[in-house]
Amino acid sequence: MPESVTMDKIVSLCKRRGFIFQSSEIYGGLASCWDYGPVGVELKRNVKNAWWRSIVESRGDVVGLDCSIMMHPMVWKASGHLEGFSDPLVECKACHMRWRADQLEKAACPSCEGEITEPRNFNLMFKTFMGPIEEDAAVVFLRPETAQGIFVNFENVVTTSRKRLPLGIAQMGKTFRNEITPGNFTFRTREFEQMELEFFVKPGTDEEWYQYWAKERLDWYVGLGIREENLRLRDHEKDELAHYAKACVDIEYLFPIGWSELEGIANRTDFDLSQHSKWSGKDLSYLDPQTSERYVPYVIEPSAGADRSVLAFLVDAYREEEVEGATRVVLKLHPSLAPVKVAVLPLSRNEKLTPLARDVYERLRCSFVTEYDDTQSIGRRYRRQDEIGTPLCVTIDFESLEDNQVTIRDRDTLAQIRLPIAELEGTLSAKLSGEGFGTDSLWAGARA
């Protein structure tokens, strides 16, 4: 990771340009809770759409699901979350700060060096009450993962989709974990969004599928622009595997805080379906319609966080470059992830330029996420678009009134070309889809 990229710079950029704001900021904020601004919500939506296209829409062996956040309490009993979903909590006897025991480098409070208590288990699930009376019978939990909704719907999906195994069921959605020590911006929060796939396979084929999905998921990040040297696979040691897992590998990214988990791929064996069969009394085995063989499927689970993925894409795209003696901050986001695809910038706010500039904007916004900006100097407007990652800027100047042509500026190379407005939409579409970047005849003669 280049030294110029720090978490403080990412946080500052996100606030300054409307990616991410502190939640409830006017009241002093709420710890580890964040709001996505006008630009950030587009980036996050693009990341989720890219995941959905890759996992569901481009495949014939995966279907989607959208489950309720609140589920029957017995779901969490069967899954083991009520008993085992906890972290070791310690408290400083002096300042009363609380910490995860397994994250302390020494047996003293990191804040004041005070003596700490013995560890005790702290369940991470948020508890609430369903109904008008707060009684134990009405206790429900906010889901700590989206996976269990998939498992309890396994039979429903197999029956209604009429698909054979191997079959994947994908889901995106909010999850909640009452983390003891959240932090590092959006890297670890108590409310976050997961992108999970449960891929059901015949026992005996699970190891092959496990390797397949580890490579497939790593390639997804690389394909969307994250540099390979900032990614690695780390296999879990036996003593860190979840009790249900046969194997697990993390895709790690070199964040400014160091190498940290970006996504996990786990071989969950038949634990989940077996547990829910046991506790519900419902047979969740699978009958192969061709071989008449019945078995409880194994599950391969690639599980990613949408928020953590957004953070990784932001960090990896961040650059500081020297241009004409000044520092240019630019987000070199993949075009498919960029919040704004095209910016229309009249050379100045002039009554003669505005009608044509507005006409060009209206044409383009039907095809691309397009922004119109005529405030401040053209140089400042270019810099703003660079900082939010806009791949292409279209400038309308006074010559445009005479020759009906405009200038396109490329974010990454700063190359500029001039072409007729009639050819604008087709050229922008080709550029944004990656066709001929820097190689086609039109851009070969571009001026920087």
C-alpha positions as CSV (number, residue, x, y, z in Angstrom):
1,M,0.0,0.0,0.0
2,P,1.5,3.4,-1.0
3,E,2.6,5.5,2.0
4,S,0.3,8.4,0.8
5,V,-2.8,6.4,1.6
6,T,-3.8,6.7,5.2
7,M,-7.2,6.1,6.9
8,D,-7.3,9.8,7.9
9,K,-7.0,10.8,4.2
10,I,-9.8,8.4,3.2
11,V,-12.1,9.6,6.0
12,S,-11.4,13.2,5.1
13,L,-12.1,12.6,1.4
14,C,-15.3,10.7,2.2
15,K,-16.6,13.6,4.3
16,R,-15.5,16.3,1.9
17,R,-16.9,14.8,-1.2
18,G,-20.1,13.2,0.1
19,F,-19.2,9.5,0.3
20,I,-19.7,8.8,4.0
21,F,-20.7,10.9,7.0
22,Q,-20.7,10.2,10.7
23,S,-24.2,9.1,11.7
24,S,-26.2,11.7,13.8
25,E,-23.3,14.1,13.4
26,I,-25.2,17.2,14.6
27,Y,-25.8,15.4,17.9
28,G,-22.2,14.5,18.3
29,G,-22.4,11.3,16.3
30,L,-23.1,7.6,17.3
31,A,-20.0,5.5,17.6
32,S,-19.2,3.2,14.7
33,C,-22.4,4.2,12.8
34,W,-22.0,5.7,9.3
35,D,-24.3,7.2,6.7
36,Y,-23.6,7.0,3.0
37,G,-23.9,10.4,1.2
38,P,-25.1,11.1,-2.3
39,V,-21.8,9.9,-3.9
40,G,-21.2,7.1,-1.5
41,V,-24.6,5.5,-1.9
42,E,-24.0,5.2,-5.6
43,L,-20.6,3.6,-5.1
44,K,-22.0,1.1,-2.6
45,R,-25.0,0.3,-4.9
46,N,-22.5,-0.3,-7.8
47,V,-20.4,-2.7,-5.7
48,K,-23.6,-4.6,-4.7
49,N,-24.8,-4.7,-8.3
50,A,-21.4,-5.9,-9.5
51,W,-21.5,-8.7,-6.9
52,W,-25.1,-9.7,-7.8
53,R,-24.3,-9.7,-11.5
54,S,-21.3,-11.9,-10.9
55,I,-22.9,-14.3,-8.4
56,V,-26.5,-14.5,-9.6
57,E,-27.3,-13.0,-13.0
58,S,-24.3,-14.3,-14.9
59,R,-24.8,-17.9,-13.7
60,G,-27.4,-20.6,-14.2
61,D,-26.7,-22.4,-10.9
62,V,-27.4,-19.6,-8.4
63,V,-30.7,-17.9,-7.4
64,G,-31.5,-15.0,-5.0
65,L,-33.3,-14.6,-1.8
66,D,-34.2,-11.7,0.5
67,C,-35.1,-12.9,4.1
68,S,-36.5,-11.1,7.1
69,I,-34.0,-9.5,9.5
70,M,-35.9,-10.9,12.5
71,M,-36.4,-14.7,12.6
72,H,-37.9,-17.2,15.0
73,P,-35.7,-17.4,18.1
74,M,-35.2,-21.2,17.6
75,V,-33.2,-20.4,14.4
76,W,-30.4,-19.0,16.6
77,K,-30.7,-21.9,19.1
78,A,-30.2,-24.4,16.3
79,S,-27.4,-22.5,14.6
80,G,-25.4,-22.2,17.9
81,H,-25.5,-18.5,18.0
82,L,-27.3,-18.3,21.3
83,E,-24.6,-20.4,23.0
84,G,-21.5,-19.8,21.0
85,F,-21.7,-16.4,19.2
86,S,-19.6,-14.5,21.7
87,D,-16.3,-12.7,22.2
88,P,-14.1,-12.7,25.4
89,L,-14.8,-9.4,27.2
90,V,-12.5,-7.8,29.7
91,E,-12.9,-4.5,31.6
92,C,-10.4,-2.1,33.0
93,K,-10.8,-1.8,36.8
94,A,-9.6,1.8,36.7
95,C,-11.1,3.5,33.7
96,H,-13.8,0.9,33.0
97,M,-13.0,0.7,29.2
98,R,-14.0,-2.6,27.7
99,W,-11.8,-4.7,25.3
100,R,-11.7,-8.0,23.5
101,A,-9.3,-10.1,25.4
102,D,-8.0,-11.9,22.3
103,Q,-6.9,-8.5,20.8
104,L,-4.9,-7.3,23.8
105,E,-1.1,-7.5,23.4
106,K,-0.5,-7.5,27.1
107,A,-2.6,-8.0,30.3
108,A,-3.2,-4.3,30.9
109,C,-5.6,-1.6,29.7
110,P,-4.4,-0.1,26.5
111,S,-5.8,3.3,27.6
112,C,-4.5,3.7,31.1
113,E,-2.3,0.6,31.8
114,G,-4.8,-0.3,34.6
115,E,-5.5,-3.8,35.8
116,I,-8.1,-5.7,33.7
117,T,-10.7,-8.3,34.8
118,E,-10.8,-11.9,33.9
119,P,-12.4,-12.6,30.5
120,R,-16.1,-13.4,30.3
121,N,-18.2,-14.3,27.2
122,F,-20.2,-11.5,25.7
123,N,-22.9,-12.5,23.2
124,L,-22.7,-10.3,20.1
125,M,-26.4,-10.5,19.1
126,F,-28.7,-7.5,19.5
127,K,-31.8,-8.5,21.5
128,T,-35.2,-6.8,21.1
129,F,-38.8,-7.6,21.8
130,M,-41.6,-8.4,19.4
131,G,-45.1,-7.3,20.5
132,P,-46.3,-4.7,23.1
133,I,-45.1,-6.4,26.2
134,E,-41.4,-6.9,27.0
135,E,-41.4,-10.5,28.2
136,D,-39.1,-13.4,27.5
137,A,-41.7,-15.1,25.2
138,A,-41.4,-12.1,22.9
139,V,-37.6,-12.0,22.7
140,V,-36.2,-11.8,19.1
141,F,-32.8,-11.0,17.7
142,L,-31.5,-8.8,14.9
143,R,-29.7,-11.3,12.7
144,P,-25.9,-11.4,13.0
145,E,-25.6,-13.0,9.5
146,T,-27.8,-13.5,6.5
147,A,-26.8,-17.2,6.1
148,Q,-29.4,-18.7,8.4
149,G,-32.3,-17.3,6.4
150,I,-30.9,-19.2,3.4
151,F,-30.6,-22.5,5.3
152,V,-34.1,-22.5,6.7
153,N,-35.5,-21.7,3.2
154,F,-33.4,-24.4,1.5
155,E,-36.4,-26.7,0.8
156,N,-38.6,-23.8,-0.4
157,V,-36.0,-22.7,-2.9
158,V,-35.2,-26.1,-4.2
159,T,-38.9,-26.9,-4.7
160,T,-39.9,-23.6,-6.3
161,S,-36.7,-23.0,-8.4
162,R,-36.9,-26.6,-9.8
163,K,-33.1,-26.7,-10.0
164,R,-30.8,-29.6,-9.2
165,L,-27.6,-29.5,-7.1
166,P,-25.1,-28.0,-7.1
167,L,-27.2,-25.0,-6.4
168,G,-26.3,-21.6,-4.9
169,I,-28.6,-19.3,-3.0
170,A,-27.4,-15.7,-2.7
171,Q,-28.5,-12.9,-0.4
172,M,-27.5,-9.3,0.4
173,G,-28.8,-7.5,3.5
174,K,-28.2,-5.8,6.8
175,T,-26.8,-7.6,9.7
176,F,-26.0,-6.5,13.3
177,R,-23.3,-7.5,15.7
178,N,-22.7,-5.8,19.1
179,E,-19.0,-5.6,18.6
180,I,-17.0,-4.9,21.8
181,T,-14.4,-2.8,19.9
182,P,-15.6,-1.5,16.5
183,G,-13.5,1.0,14.7
184,N,-11.2,1.9,11.8
185,F,-13.9,3.8,10.0
186,T,-16.3,1.4,8.2
187,F,-14.0,-1.6,8.5
188,R,-15.7,-2.9,11.7
189,T,-19.1,-1.6,12.6
190,R,-22.1,-2.8,14.6
191,E,-24.5,-2.4,11.6
192,F,-23.3,-3.5,8.2
193,E,-24.4,-5.1,5.0
194,Q,-23.4,-8.6,3.9
195,M,-23.1,-10.2,0.5
196,E,-23.3,-14.0,1.1
197,L,-23.6,-17.1,-1.1
198,E,-24.4,-20.5,0.2
199,F,-23.5,-23.0,-2.5
200,F,-25.0,-26.5,-1.8
201,V,-23.1,-29.4,-3.2
202,K,-22.9,-33.2,-2.9
203,P,-20.6,-34.5,-0.2
204,G,-17.3,-35.6,-1.8
205,T,-17.4,-32.7,-4.3
206,D,-17.0,-30.0,-1.6
207,E,-13.2,-29.7,-1.7
208,E,-13.3,-29.0,-5.5
209,W,-16.0,-26.4,-5.1
210,Y,-14.2,-24.8,-2.1
211,Q,-11.1,-24.3,-4.3
212,Y,-13.2,-23.0,-7.2
213,W,-15.0,-20.3,-5.1
214,A,-11.7,-19.2,-3.4
215,K,-10.3,-18.4,-6.9
216,E,-13.5,-17.1,-8.3
217,R,-13.9,-14.5,-5.5
218,L,-10.3,-13.4,-5.6
219,D,-10.6,-12.8,-9.3
220,W,-13.7,-10.7,-8.8
221,Y,-11.8,-8.1,-6.9
222,V,-8.9,-8.1,-9.4
223,G,-11.4,-7.7,-12.2
224,L,-12.8,-4.6,-10.6
225,G,-9.5,-2.9,-10.4
226,I,-7.9,-3.9,-7.1
227,R,-4.2,-4.4,-7.5
228,E,-3.1,-8.0,-7.1
229,E,-0.2,-7.1,-4.9
230,N,-2.7,-5.8,-2.3
231,L,-4.6,-9.1,-2.1
232,R,-3.7,-12.4,-0.7
233,L,-5.3,-15.7,0.4
234,R,-4.7,-16.8,4.0
235,D,-5.8,-20.3,5.1
236,H,-7.2,-20.6,8.6
237,E,-5.2,-22.8,11.0
238,K,-7.0,-25.7,12.7
239,D,-7.2,-23.9,16.0
240,E,-9.0,-20.9,14.5
241,L,-11.6,-22.7,12.4
242,A,-15.2,-22.4,13.4
243,H,-16.5,-25.5,15.0
244,Y,-18.7,-26.3,11.9
245,A,-16.0,-25.6,9.3
246,K,-13.9,-28.2,7.5
247,A,-11.8,-25.4,6.0
248,C,-11.8,-21.7,5.6
249,V,-9.7,-19.2,3.7
250,D,-9.7,-15.4,4.0
251,I,-9.2,-13.0,1.1
252,E,-7.1,-10.3,2.8
253,Y,-6.5,-6.8,1.6
254,L,-3.6,-4.5,2.6
255,F,-5.7,-1.7,4.2
256,P,-3.9,1.3,5.8
257,I,-4.3,-0.6,9.1
258,G,-2.4,-3.6,7.7
259,W,-3.4,-7.0,6.1
260,S,-7.0,-7.6,7.2
261,E,-9.9,-9.8,6.1
262,L,-11.9,-8.7,3.1
263,E,-13.9,-11.8,2.5
264,G,-14.1,-15.4,3.9
265,I,-14.7,-18.6,2.0
266,A,-15.7,-21.5,4.3
267,N,-16.5,-25.2,3.8
268,R,-19.4,-25.4,6.4
269,T,-20.0,-29.2,5.7
270,D,-23.5,-30.3,6.4
271,F,-23.7,-28.7,9.8
272,D,-26.3,-26.1,9.1
273,L,-28.9,-28.2,7.3
274,S,-28.4,-31.0,9.8
275,Q,-28.9,-28.7,12.8
276,H,-32.0,-27.2,11.4
277,S,-33.4,-30.6,10.6
278,K,-32.7,-31.7,14.1
279,W,-34.3,-28.7,15.9
280,S,-37.2,-28.1,13.5
281,G,-38.1,-31.8,12.9
282,K,-38.1,-31.0,9.2
283,D,-36.2,-33.2,6.8
284,L,-33.8,-31.0,4.9
285,S,-32.0,-33.7,3.0
286,Y,-31.9,-33.6,-0.8
287,L,-33.2,-36.3,-3.2
288,D,-31.4,-36.3,-6.5
289,P,-34.2,-36.7,-9.1
290,Q,-31.9,-38.6,-11.5
291,T,-30.0,-41.0,-9.3
292,S,-32.7,-41.2,-6.5
293,E,-29.8,-40.7,-4.0
294,R,-30.6,-38.9,-0.8
295,Y,-28.1,-36.9,1.2
296,V,-27.6,-33.8,3.3
297,P,-25.7,-31.3,1.1
298,Y,-22.4,-29.7,2.1
299,V,-22.2,-25.9,1.9
300,I,-19.5,-23.7,0.5
301,E,-19.9,-20.1,1.7
302,P,-18.2,-17.1,0.2
303,S,-19.2,-14.3,2.6
304,A,-18.2,-10.6,1.9
305,G,-19.1,-7.3,3.5
306,A,-20.5,-4.6,1.2
307,D,-19.1,-1.8,3.5
308,R,-15.7,-3.4,3.8
309,S,-15.6,-4.0,0.1
310,V,-16.4,-0.3,-0.6
311,L,-13.6,0.7,1.8
312,A,-11.1,-1.5,0.0
313,F,-12.1,-0.1,-3.4
314,L,-11.8,3.4,-2.1
315,V,-8.4,2.8,-0.6
316,D,-7.0,1.0,-3.7
317,A,-8.3,3.7,-6.1
318,Y,-6.8,6.6,-4.1
319,R,-3.9,8.3,-5.7
320,E,-1.9,11.5,-5.2
321,E,-0.2,12.8,-8.3
322,E,1.9,15.8,-9.2
323,V,0.3,17.7,-12.1
324,E,1.7,21.0,-13.2
325,G,3.4,21.6,-9.9
326,A,0.3,20.8,-7.8
327,T,-1.0,17.7,-6.1
328,R,-4.0,16.0,-7.7
329,V,-6.0,13.6,-5.6
330,V,-7.8,11.2,-7.8
331,L,-9.9,8.0,-7.3
332,K,-9.1,5.6,-10.2
333,L,-12.2,3.6,-9.7
334,H,-13.2,0.9,-12.2
335,P,-15.8,2.6,-14.5
336,S,-18.5,0.2,-13.5
337,L,-18.0,1.2,-9.8
338,A,-17.6,4.9,-10.3
339,P,-20.6,6.8,-8.7
340,V,-20.7,9.3,-11.6
341,K,-19.8,8.1,-15.1
342,V,-19.8,11.4,-16.9
343,A,-19.6,15.0,-15.9
344,V,-20.9,17.8,-18.2
345,L,-18.9,21.0,-17.5
346,P,-19.6,24.2,-19.5
347,L,-16.3,26.3,-19.6
348,S,-18.0,29.0,-17.6
349,R,-21.5,29.9,-16.3
350,N,-22.4,31.9,-19.4
351,E,-25.8,32.5,-20.8
352,K,-24.6,31.6,-24.2
353,L,-23.0,28.3,-23.2
354,T,-25.7,27.1,-20.8
355,P,-28.4,26.1,-23.3
356,L,-26.1,23.8,-25.3
357,A,-24.5,22.4,-22.1
358,R,-27.9,21.7,-20.6
359,D,-29.0,20.0,-23.9
360,V,-25.9,17.8,-23.9
361,Y,-26.5,16.9,-20.2
362,E,-30.1,16.0,-20.9
363,R,-29.1,13.7,-23.7
364,L,-26.4,11.9,-21.7
365,R,-28.3,11.4,-18.4
366,C,-30.7,9.0,-20.1
367,S,-27.8,6.6,-20.7
368,F,-25.3,7.3,-18.0
369,V,-25.2,8.6,-14.4
370,T,-24.3,12.1,-15.3
371,E,-23.6,15.2,-13.3
372,Y,-23.8,18.9,-14.4
373,D,-21.5,21.4,-12.8
374,D,-21.0,25.0,-13.7
375,T,-19.8,26.3,-10.3
376,Q,-16.2,27.6,-9.8
377,S,-13.4,27.5,-12.3
378,I,-13.1,24.7,-14.7
379,G,-9.9,23.5,-13.0
380,R,-11.6,23.2,-9.6
381,R,-14.4,21.3,-11.2
382,Y,-12.0,18.9,-12.9
383,R,-10.4,18.3,-9.5
384,R,-13.7,17.6,-7.8
385,Q,-14.6,15.0,-10.5
386,D,-11.2,13.4,-10.1
387,E,-11.8,13.1,-6.3
388,I,-15.1,11.3,-6.7
389,G,-13.7,9.1,-9.4
390,T,-15.7,10.3,-12.5
391,P,-14.0,8.6,-15.5
392,L,-14.9,11.1,-18.2
393,C,-15.6,14.8,-18.3
394,V,-17.3,16.6,-21.2
395,T,-16.5,20.3,-21.6
396,I,-18.6,22.7,-23.7
397,D,-16.7,25.9,-24.7
398,F,-17.4,28.8,-27.0
399,E,-16.1,27.0,-30.0
400,S,-18.8,24.4,-29.4
401,L,-21.4,27.0,-30.4
402,E,-19.7,27.3,-33.8
403,D,-18.6,23.7,-34.6
404,N,-21.1,21.7,-32.5
405,Q,-18.2,19.8,-31.0
406,V,-17.2,19.1,-27.4
407,T,-14.0,18.0,-25.5
408,I,-13.8,14.7,-23.6
409,R,-11.2,14.5,-20.8
410,D,-10.0,11.1,-19.5
411,R,-9.6,10.9,-15.7
412,D,-6.6,8.6,-15.6
413,T,-4.4,9.9,-18.4
414,L,-5.7,13.5,-18.6
415,A,-5.8,13.0,-22.3
416,Q,-8.4,15.1,-24.2
417,I,-10.1,14.7,-27.6
418,R,-12.6,16.8,-29.4
419,L,-15.5,15.3,-31.4
420,P,-18.9,16.1,-32.8
421,I,-21.8,16.0,-30.3
422,A,-23.5,13.5,-32.6
423,E,-20.7,11.0,-31.8
424,L,-20.5,11.7,-28.1
425,E,-22.8,9.1,-26.6
426,G,-21.3,6.2,-28.6
427,T,-17.7,7.2,-27.8
428,L,-18.5,7.6,-24.1
429,S,-20.2,4.2,-24.0
430,A,-17.2,2.5,-25.7
431,K,-14.8,4.2,-23.3
432,L,-16.8,3.3,-20.2
433,S,-17.1,-0.4,-21.3
434,G,-13.3,-0.5,-21.6
435,E,-13.1,-0.7,-25.4
436,G,-9.9,0.7,-26.8
437,F,-8.8,2.7,-23.7
438,G,-5.7,4.4,-24.9
439,T,-5.4,2.3,-28.1
440,D,-8.1,3.3,-30.5
441,S,-7.3,5.7,-33.3
442,L,-9.5,8.4,-31.9
443,W,-7.6,8.6,-28.6
444,A,-4.2,7.8,-30.0
445,G,-3.8,11.4,-31.0
446,A,-5.3,12.8,-27.8
447,R,-3.5,15.7,-26.1
448,A,-2.7,15.5,-22.4
